[in-house]
């Protein structure tokens, strides 16, 4: 009886882990797409910022 409950608990834990991983992967993909579109919009300003910060680091 105890063994059945234990295996049931493990299987429910595994299934909840898989569903959690799947949902986090989906939200991660959505986040990456949003980030990518944002980066494409602000690409020039990011390049300028990186150049300025790189020059500032080299200057120090």
C-alpha positions as CSV (number, residue, x, y, z in Angstrom):
1,X,0.0,0.0,0.0
2,X,2.8,2.4,1.0
3,X,4.8,1.5,-2.1
4,X,1.9,2.3,-4.4
5,X,1.4,5.7,-2.7
6,X,5.1,6.4,-3.0
7,X,5.3,5.6,-6.7
8,X,2.2,7.7,-7.3
9,X,3.8,10.6,-5.5
10,X,7.0,10.3,-7.6
11,X,5.0,10.1,-10.9
12,X,3.0,13.1,-10.0
13,X,6.2,15.0,-9.1
14,X,7.8,14.0,-12.4
15,X,4.7,15.1,-14.4
16,X,4.5,18.4,-12.5
17,X,8.2,19.0,-13.2
18,X,7.7,18.2,-16.9
19,X,4.7,20.5,-17.2
20,X,6.6,23.3,-15.3
21,X,9.6,22.9,-17.6
22,X,7.4,23.0,-20.7
23,X,5.6,26.2,-19.5
24,X,8.9,27.8,-18.6
25,X,10.3,26.9,-22.0
26,X,7.3,28.4,-23.7
27,X,7.5,31.6,-21.7
28,X,11.3,31.6,-22.3
29,X,10.7,31.4,-26.1
30,X,8.1,34.2,-25.9
31,X,10.6,36.3,-23.8
32,X,13.4,35.7,-26.3
33,X,11.1,36.7,-29.2
34,X,10.1,39.9,-27.4
35,X,13.8,40.6,-26.5
36,X,14.9,39.9,-30.1
37,X,12.3,42.3,-31.5
38,X,13.3,44.9,-28.9
39,X,17.0,44.5,-29.8
40,X,16.2,44.9,-33.5
41,X,14.4,48.2,-32.7
42,X,17.2,49.5,-30.5
43,X,20.1,47.9,-32.3
44,X,22.0,51.1,-33.2
45,X,21.7,52.6,-29.8
46,X,22.9,49.3,-28.2
47,X,25.9,49.3,-30.6
48,X,26.7,52.9,-29.7
49,X,26.3,52.2,-26.0
50,X,28.6,49.1,-26.2
51,X,31.2,51.2,-28.1
52,X,31.1,54.0,-25.6
53,X,31.3,51.6,-22.6
54,X,34.1,49.7,-24.3
55,X,36.1,53.0,-24.9
56,X,35.4,54.0,-21.3
57,X,36.8,50.6,-20.0
58,X,39.9,50.9,-22.3
59,X,40.4,54.5,-21.2
60,X,40.6,53.5,-17.5
